[in-house]
Amino acid sequence: MNADSYINRELSWLEFNRRVLEEARQETVPLLERVKFLAIFSSNLDEFFMVRVARLKQLAASGEASEDPDGMSPAETLNAVSRHVHELAEEQHICFLNTILPELTREGIHLVRPEEMSSEQARFLEGYYSERLYPILTPLAIDPGHPFPYLANRSLCLVKR
């Protein structure tokens, strides 16, 4: 069979994730479910990059030039993935900024930037951090005298200089 008979595995997966993004655009879906679909879309992309794009990068870096059945080399697939992901990310941002965020605001749900917080909100966050978050933080030293610490995938790590 020729390459036109095959669909690229990575590009096919991205099209699946586009359908997840489409659910976030559906006005018939409840608003907070639409927010959840945007989060699922992002989580899917994180995993896609950790597994599939990492593999493609390894293959491309090794000079692997053999084509998959679809006729694309790892480097060509990486270029196509890059174009598709940039397009999808732009669609996600437009969906959030132009549709979801205004609808959240109409429902009384506001995303507030630090400089927009009232003093009462700032005090609440400081108290929440001190009482709930600070006690469970684990500091790690990163310097020439210590080996680089293990940082688990999909965990939140903050760095302070």
Stockholm file with secondary structure:
# STOCKHOLM 1.0

chainA/1-161         MNADSYINRELSWLEFNRRVLEEARQETVPLLERVKFLAIFSSNLDEFFMVRVARLKQLAASGEASEDPDGMSPAETLNAVSRHVHELAEEQHICFLNTILPELTREGIHLVRPEEMSSEQARFLEGYYSERLYPILTPLAIDPGHPFPYLANRSLCLVKR
#=GR chainA/1-161 SS CCGGGCCCHHHHHHHHHHHHHHHHHCTTSCHHHHHHHHHHHHHHHHHHIIIIIHHHHHHHHTTCCCCCTTSCCHHHHHHHHHHHHHHHHHHHHHHIIIIIHHHHHHTTCCCCCGGGCCHHHHHHHHHHIIIIIGGGCCCCCCSTTSCCCCCCTTCCCCCCC
#=GC SS_cons         CCGGGCCCHHHHHHHHHHHHHHHHHCTTSCHHHHHHHHHHHHHHHHHHIIIIIHHHHHHHHTTCCCCCTTSCCHHHHHHHHHHHHHHHHHHHHHHIIIIIHHHHHHTTCCCCCGGGCCHHHHHHHHHHIIIIIGGGCCCCCCSTTSCCCCCCTTCCCCCCC
//
